Amino acid sequence: MAHPPGYRFYPTEEELVSFYLPNELDGRRDDLHRVIPVVNVYQHEPWHLPKEAGELCTGDTEQWFFFVPKQEKEVKGGRPSRTTATGYWKATGSPRYVYSSSNKVIGLKKTMVFYQGKSSEGKKTKWKMNEYRTIIEELDATKKFSVPKLQHELSLCRVYVVSGSVRAFDRRPLGLETYEIGSSSLLSSDLTTEPNQSWLERTSSPL
């Protein structure tokens, strides 16, 4: 059954790294693929990936999640290929730790941007991806010199489009006049809210 209007799959990073990724690695939950299918994202152009999303996320227009298996090159000790037919994914910034609510290091996040064209003259697009890997054992975040051992068999990728808005699915046009209705002050956009925009906006609970 699909989510009712206003609900969407919107997990936190902690949930992605501490629940979804470990359960997929251990093969404990087949139903995870209803929201996060196994897809080699590097075999697809980013704008084709929404069609590969899980059945409960096919209606999402802003972000999509995929389990990405380890490439054959990686198995042999090489570097993964992040090149597609029309461009390539390029890492941006430094990898960052993912922390649990109890201040433990539980994973690593790498951010990438998709460029169209060849590597020497690629054009930056609005498509981005966060690649998450989990670690074998939680680390205390206060231990600065501890190096986590990552599980490389599988990664979890969040693909999305940069919208310029902190909350892309909660858009409100700028520069609207304010109208007084009784003692309440409302923006005109409040009177024309889209049917699927509801305060019941996310269900991050595990399946």
ChimeraX attribute file (.defattr): number of C-alpha atoms within 10 A of each C-alpha:
attribute: neighborCount
match mode: 1-to-1
recipient: residues
	/A:1	5
	/A:2	11
	/A:3	13
	/A:4	9
	/A:5	12
	/A:6	14
	/A:7	17
	/A:8	18
	/A:9	20
	/A:10	17
	/A:11	15
	/A:12	11
	/A:13	17
	/A:14	16
	/A:15	15
	/A:16	23
	/A:17	24
	/A:18	20
	/A:19	15
	/A:20	22
	/A:21	21
	/A:22	20
	/A:23	14
	/A:24	20
	/A:25	17
	/A:26	8
	/A:27	10
	/A:28	11
	/A:29	13
	/A:30	10
	/A:31	11
	/A:32	19
	/A:33	18
	/A:34	14
	/A:35	18
	/A:36	26
	/A:37	20
	/A:38	19
	/A:39	18
	/A:40	15
	/A:41	20
	/A:42	18
	/A:43	13
	/A:44	15
	/A:45	16
	/A:46	21
	/A:47	11
	/A:48	10
	/A:49	20
	/A:50	19
	/A:51	12
	/A:52	18
	/A:53	23
	/A:54	19
	/A:55	15
	/A:56	16
	/A:57	22
	/A:58	15
	/A:59	15
	/A:60	13
	/A:61	12
	/A:62	13
	/A:63	19
	/A:64	26
	/A:65	30
	/A:66	23
	/A:67	24
	/A:68	20
	/A:69	16
	/A:70	14
	/A:71	17
	/A:72	12
	/A:73	11
	/A:74	13
	/A:75	12
	/A:76	8
	/A:77	8
	/A:78	10
	/A:79	11
	/A:80	13
	/A:81	14
	/A:82	15
	/A:83	19
	/A:84	18
	/A:85	12
	/A:86	14
	/A:87	19
	/A:88	24
	/A:89	22
	/A:90	17
	/A:91	17
	/A:92	11
	/A:93	9
	/A:94	9
	/A:95	14
	/A:96	12
	/A:97	18
	/A:98	20
	/A:99	20
	/A:100	17
	/A:101	7
	/A:102	8
	/A:103	13
	/A:104	16
	/A:105	23
	/A:106	24
	/A:107	27
	/A:108	19
	/A:109	21
	/A:110	17
	/A:111	20
	/A:112	19
	/A:113	20
	/A:114	24
	/A:115	22
	/A:116	18
	/A:117	15
	/A:118	13
	/A:119	13
	/A:120	6
	/A:121	9
	/A:122	14
	/A:123	13
	/A:124	16
	/A:125	12
	/A:126	12
	/A:127	17
	/A:128	23
	/A:129	24
	/A:130	18
	/A:131	21
	/A:132	25
	/A:133	25
	/A:134	29
	/A:135	18
	/A:136	13
	/A:137	14
	/A:138	17
	/A:139	19
	/A:140	14
	/A:141	16
	/A:142	10
	/A:143	9
	/A:144	8
	/A:145	7
	/A:146	11
	/A:147	8
	/A:148	17
	/A:149	13
	/A:150	14
	/A:151	15
	/A:152	15
	/A:153	14
	/A:154	19
	/A:155	22
	/A:156	25
	/A:157	24
	/A:158	18
	/A:159	24
	/A:160	21
	/A:161	18
	/A:162	16
	/A:163	12
	/A:164	8
	/A:165	10
	/A:166	9
	/A:167	9
	/A:168	14
	/A:169	14
	/A:170	12
	/A:171	12
	/A:172	15
	/A:173	8
	/A:174	7
	/A:175	7
	/A:176	10
	/A:177	9
	/A:178	11
	/A:179	11
	/A:180	10
	/A:181	8
	/A:182	6
	/A:183	6
	/A:184	7
	/A:185	10
	/A:186	13
	/A:187	15
	/A:188	15
	/A:189	15
	/A:190	9
	/A:191	8
	/A:192	8
	/A:193	13
	/A:194	9
	/A:195	8
	/A:196	13
	/A:197	14
	/A:198	13
	/A:199	9
	/A:200	12
	/A:201	16
	/A:202	14
	/A:203	14
	/A:204	14
	/A:205	11
	/A:206	11
	/A:207	11
